[in-house]
């Protein structure tokens, strides 16, 4: 993540450019995080038929359900 501006004495314009870039990086990170969670959810639903009835549950909930079902799961 991009932190605060590395230079204290910068122009207003330079600071706004920095903040806009920082905001975009945060938004991109949130979007990527959402896409990864959604992708994991889809993979889990496709791998384990018993999870098919749980389509509205989060990826974390599906993972815990899969673990509790006795299915073999490994974390890498």
C-alpha positions in Angstrom: 0.0 0.0 0.0 1.2 3.5 -0.7 1.8 5.4 2.5 1.9 9.2 3.2 3.6 11.5 0.8 7.4 11.0 1.2 8.1 14.8 1.1 6.6 17.3 3.5 7.1 20.5 1.4 5.3 19.7 -1.8 2.8 21.8 -3.8 -0.9 21.4 -3.4 -1.1 19.9 -6.9 1.6 17.3 -6.1 -0.1 16.3 -2.9 -3.5 15.9 -4.8 -1.8 13.7 -7.4 -0.3 11.6 -4.6 -3.6 11.3 -2.8 -5.4 10.3 -6.0 -2.8 7.6 -6.7 -3.1 6.4 -3.1 -6.9 6.2 -3.4 -6.7 4.3 -6.6 -4.3 1.8 -5.0 -6.7 1.2 -2.1 -9.7 0.8 -4.5 -7.7 -1.6 -6.7 -6.7 -3.6 -3.6 -10.3 -3.9 -2.4 -11.5 -4.9 -5.9 -8.8 -7.6 -6.2 -9.6 -8.8 -2.7 -13.3 -9.1 -3.6 -12.5 -10.9 -6.9 -10.2 -13.4 -5.1 -12.9 -14.1 -2.4 -15.6 -14.5 -5.1 -13.3 -16.8 -7.1 -12.6 -19.0 -4.1 -16.3 -19.2 -3.4 -17.0 -20.4 -6.9 -14.2 -23.0 -6.8 -15.4 -24.3 -3.4 -19.0 -24.6 -4.7 -17.8 -26.5 -7.8 -15.5 -28.8 -5.9 -17.9 -30.0 -3.3 -21.5 -30.8 -4.4 -22.8 -30.7 -0.8 -22.0 -26.9 -0.7 -24.3 -26.3 -3.7 -27.2 -25.4 -1.5 -25.1 -22.7 0.2 -24.6 -20.3 -2.7 -25.2 -17.2 -0.7 -22.6 -18.0 1.9 -19.1 -16.3 2.0 -16.0 -18.1 0.9 -14.9 -18.3 4.5 -18.1 -19.9 5.6 -17.9 -22.4 2.7 -14.3 -23.3 3.6 -15.3 -23.9 7.3 -18.3 -26.0 6.1 -16.0 -28.0 3.9 -13.6 -28.6 6.7 -16.3 -29.6 9.1 -17.8 -32.1 6.6 -14.7 -34.3 7.0 -13.5 -33.6 3.5 -9.7 -33.5 3.2 -8.5 -30.0 2.9 -4.9 -28.7 2.9 -3.7 -25.2 3.3 -0.5 -24.3 1.3 
